[in-house]
């Protein structure tokens, strides 16, 4: 087998050496013993384990983290959870390797970092990114009817977008161009997109009242449409990828253990929904409602947990859950912060520059909270002045933010998995990707 070279090859060898050290530290199991310990629904093969431990190839993110989880706890006869404190550094390592592999395959000479051979124009673009200025990506509203949904793949190398022209589209994040043909299947505007945790599936939701599942590699539908109660406003995969929640007028869970034969849960749950719900890694679902309340649910059992969180005078219009799962941000005409464990507010409300919060997200490393605010119900979409509001989460200090860069309503936003990029889409048809000034500097602490 030909081994990888250049920066990618060197770092792959270093990561493989650390995997071997991890293996030796926790019992030095054989490849067959490691494969046999894979958790239910995951598969490890002795040949794939060998390739990873010898630095021969980089497996998928899901495979890599499953291998790490087995090695981290092999001597305890358990499998480490995704919340294990060492998992973030391995996730970050895989992300860096993936980006290096992609960059090495798309530049010449392959062994040199980009700053060693970039033309002046490329250096100007890099400097602009470091200042937090956006780099504009197509599409335009002329051919795709606005950008109504956006999300990054788990490795960050793809973006998926939903459009008014009844299509979804995949984009190459680095090259900033379409990654294959448009995905046709819906009969109305595509308003939500979500990748499965392993990045192999893309779910799309539409105002036609259905969700569809696509194989990312082949760009093909893999099952019949999944029906919803009304327009599909948002989609959520659970962390193991075996269930998908569809939010319309209510929420419905689909079992997709076998994604080619999904099974519908018997009942809908939640009502008076006013924004997309959020889901924690341990199965806590949180919904926003009219009257300024947020409700906690046990997602699998679809049962309420405690009384609603009440703090806003107006409807809850956005939710964001910190990656640690312990802090909830609720958005309305301001942003309120809650301790999930105590159900108590933990800070004075954060003021926003716009009339109401329409989009909100924590960065994947938990260091930044971004809220986009404006007037989402205006009858004159060219009028609203949408803007960024950005806070550093250790002190909740407001930070400088870049210009929003859209004309009219901002309808979608997403952080990249490495917390460095922030993408937005609007009815102006523009998909914009930018590096936030607050996400620069040292790599996140893991």
C-alpha positions, 0 to 999 in steps of 0.5 A: 500500500502506498503511504501518504507523504508531505505534511499529511503523511508526517502528521498521520504517522505521529497520530498513529504513534499516539494511537499505539501508545494509547493501545499499550497504555490500556492493555495492549489488546490485539486487533481482533480484541479491539474489533470485538469491543466495538459498540453496538451499531459500530464496526471495526475490522482488524485490517482497518485497525492495523491501517490506522495504527500503522499510519497507512490511511485515515479512516472516517471520523466515526471509525476513528473516534470509535477506535479511540473510544475502545482503546481509551477504556479497553482495560476497564472492559468498557467503551469510553463515552463521547463525553470522555475528556480526551475525546475532543483532542482526538476529534480535533486531531482527526479534523486537522488530518482531514484538512491536511489530506484535502489540502495536499490533494488540491495544491502544488507543490503538495509538500509545502504549506500554502504560505510558502508558495501562495501568490499575492492574491492568495495572501490577501485573501488569507489576511482578510480571513484573519481579520474576520472578513467574509469570503462570499460563495455562490449561489445567487437567488436567481437560480436557487431561490435563496438559502433557507438552510445550511450545515457543515458535515462532521469533518467540515469539508462539505456544506449542505444548503436548502433552497427555494428552488426545491433543491438541496446542494452540497458545497466544497468548503475549501474550494468554495464550489458546488460538490456535485449536482443539486439534489432534486426530490422535494416538491417545495422549498427546502428549509432544513438540512442535517448530516448524520453523525458519521457524515454518510447521510444527509437529511433534508426537510421541506415545506412539502411536509416531508423529510428525505434521506440521501447517501452523501457519497452517491448523492442518491435518495435511499428511502421513501419520504418521511412524513411530518406534521406540517412544514419540516422546519428543522431536523436533528439526528441523535448522536448515535445516528439511529434516530431522526427528529422532524420538527413541524407543528409538532415533533416526530421521531423516526427510527433509522437504525436501518436508514433504508427502512425507517420506522415512525414513532407512534406519537407526535409531541410538543406544540406551540413551537416557535423555533428549532429545538436542540438536542444534547448528547445524553438525550435531552431535547429542549423546545422553544414556545410561544409565551417566552418559555422553553421546555425540557424533554426526555427525547427517547420517551418523549416525556416532559422534564420539570416545569418550563423555563420562563424568562422572556416576555415574548416568544422564544425565537432561537435556542442554542445548547453549549457543547458541554450540555450544561448551558442553554441560551434562549433567544427572544428580544434578548438572550438569556442563559440557563444552567441546565442542571439547576434550571436557573438563570446564570447571568443578566440577559445579553442585549442584542442590536436587532429587534429579535434573535433569529439565529443562534449557535455556540461554537463547537469548542464552546468558547463563542456564542453568536446570535443573529438578530433582526426583524424576521416577520417584516413584510418588506424583506429588503428593509430589515437590518440584520446583525451579528452579536458575539460573546466570549463565553467565559465572561460573557463579554461582547466582542467585535463582530463582522458586518452581516453581509446580507441584504434582507432576512438572514435565514440560516447559519452554522459553525464549522466543527473546528469552531473557526468558520461561520456560514450564513445564508439569506433570501438574497441567495448568498451563502457567506463563509467567514472567520470570526475575529474571536475564533482566531489565535491559539487552537482551542484548549482540548 
